[in-house]
């Protein structure tokens, strides 16, 4: 009986440690994956989408009294690589978040790091709306961060994947 109890504790601890506190729950994944059908095509300019979404997020933060986020271009590679990973897995995830966060923290002296992901949204506004419907993603957007980086990458069907990393740099 003790062995079973300890096994359950280890499993619960492993789940807790691998789940980013600023990530979506399984229930929220539906919110963060807009319903574009497999055959539905949209034309997305990923670079413009990045700029538009960052502008909307900073506008939203200003409306809530939060400070404007500064760009952290040196961290872009981490957001982009994570999108490429999610596209390869064909799923949303915060896999390897701790590793990304650790590398970013050591490179730019960040003291806190959060992350939002989404996929298949056709517009910047719909992406922001999806994040705001998710309590954990909304909390991250409104968080006490100073810097951010956002990558939008397209899968082979042209559907966008989004990774936004938030950083607090002292």
C-alpha positions in Angstrom: 0.0 0.0 0.0 2.9 2.4 0.8 4.5 1.6 -2.5 1.3 2.5 -4.3 1.0 5.8 -2.3 4.5 6.8 -3.0 4.1 6.0 -6.7 1.0 8.2 -6.8 2.9 11.0 -5.1 5.8 10.7 -7.6 3.4 10.8 -10.5 1.6 13.8 -9.1 4.8 15.6 -8.5 6.1 14.9 -12.0 2.9 16.3 -13.5 3.1 19.4 -11.3 6.7 20.0 -12.3 6.2 19.5 -16.0 3.1 21.7 -16.2 3.9 25.3 -16.7 1.8 27.4 -14.3 1.3 29.9 -17.0 0.1 27.4 -19.6 -3.2 26.2 -20.8 -5.1 23.3 -19.2 -6.4 20.6 -21.5 -9.8 22.1 -21.3 -8.4 25.5 -22.5 -6.7 24.0 -25.5 -9.9 24.2 -27.5 -10.0 27.9 -26.8 -6.4 28.3 -28.0 -6.9 26.3 -31.3 -9.4 28.2 -33.5 -11.6 26.0 -35.5 -10.0 26.3 -39.0 -11.0 23.1 -40.9 -8.4 20.9 -42.4 -9.3 22.1 -45.9 -9.9 25.7 -45.0 -7.2 28.0 -46.3 -6.2 31.4 -45.0 -3.5 33.7 -46.2 -1.4 34.9 -43.3 1.5 37.2 -43.4 3.4 35.9 -40.3 5.6 39.0 -39.9 2.7 41.3 -40.1 0.7 39.1 -37.7 3.6 39.3 -35.2 3.6 43.1 -35.3 -0.2 43.4 -35.2 -0.5 41.0 -32.2 2.3 42.7 -30.3 0.6 46.1 -30.9 -2.8 44.7 -29.7 -1.2 43.2 -26.6 0.6 46.4 -25.7 -2.7 48.3 -26.3 -4.6 45.9 -24.0 -1.9 46.2 -21.3 -2.1 50.0 -21.5 -5.9 49.8 -21.0 -5.4 47.6 -17.9 -2.7 49.9 -16.5 0.2 47.5 -17.2 3.4 48.8 -18.8 4.2 48.5 -22.4 6.4 45.5 -23.2 9.8 46.1 -24.8 11.0 43.8 -27.5 13.6 41.1 -26.7 14.8 40.2 -30.2 17.6 38.1 -28.8 15.0 35.6 -27.4 13.2 35.3 -30.8 15.0 32.0 -31.6 13.4 30.3 -28.6 9.9 31.3 -29.6 10.5 30.4 -33.2 12.1 27.0 -32.4 9.1 26.2 -30.1 6.7 26.9 -32.9 8.7 24.6 -35.2 8.5 21.9 -32.5 4.7 22.3 -32.1 4.2 22.2 -35.9 6.3 19.0 -36.0 4.1 17.5 -33.2 0.9 18.9 -34.7 -0.2 20.0 -31.2 -0.1 22.9 -28.7 2.4 22.4 -25.9 4.6 24.1 -23.4 7.1 21.2 -23.7 10.6 22.1 -22.7 9.5 25.4 -21.2 11.9 25.1 -18.3 14.8 24.7 -20.6 13.8 27.7 -22.7 13.2 29.8 -19.7 16.5 28.9 -18.1 18.4 29.8 -21.3 16.6 33.1 -21.7 17.1 34.0 -18.1 20.8 33.4 -18.2 21.2 35.4 -21.5 19.2 38.5 -20.5 19.1 38.3 -16.7 15.4 37.7 -16.6 13.9 37.1 -13.1 10.5 35.8 -14.3 9.4 34.2 -17.6 6.0 33.2 -18.9 4.7 31.8 -22.1 1.5 31.8 -24.2 0.9 29.5 -27.2 -1.9 29.2 -29.7 -2.5 27.9 -33.2 -4.7 28.3 -36.3 -6.0 31.8 -35.6 -6.5 33.8 -38.8 -6.1 37.2 -37.3 -4.2 39.0 -34.5 -7.4 40.1 -32.9 -8.8 36.5 -32.7 -5.6 35.3 -31.2 -5.7 37.9 -28.5 -9.4 37.2 -27.9 -8.6 33.5 -27.5 -5.8 34.2 -25.0 -8.0 36.6 -23.0 -10.7 33.8 -22.7 -8.1 31.6 -21.0 -7.6 32.7 -17.4 -4.0 31.5 -17.3 -3.0 33.2 -20.6 -4.8 36.4 -19.6 -2.9 36.4 -16.3 0.3 36.1 -18.3 -0.6 38.9 -20.7 -1.5 41.2 -17.7 1.6 40.1 -15.7 4.4 42.1 -14.3 6.7 41.7 -17.3 9.0 44.2 -19.0 9.9 42.4 -22.2 8.4 40.0 -24.7 9.1 38.2 -28.0 6.5 36.7 -30.3 6.9 34.3 -33.1 4.3 33.3 -35.7 5.3 30.3 -37.9 3.1 28.7 -40.5 2.6 24.9 -40.9 2.6 23.3 -44.4 -1.1 24.2 -44.8 -0.3 27.8 -44.0 -2.0 27.8 -40.6 -0.2 29.9 -38.0 1.3 28.7 -34.7 2.0 31.3 -32.0 4.6 31.4 -29.2 4.9 34.5 -27.1 7.4 34.6 -24.3 7.1 37.2 -21.5 10.1 38.2 -19.4 10.8 40.4 -16.4 14.2 41.9 -16.6 15.6 43.9 -13.7 
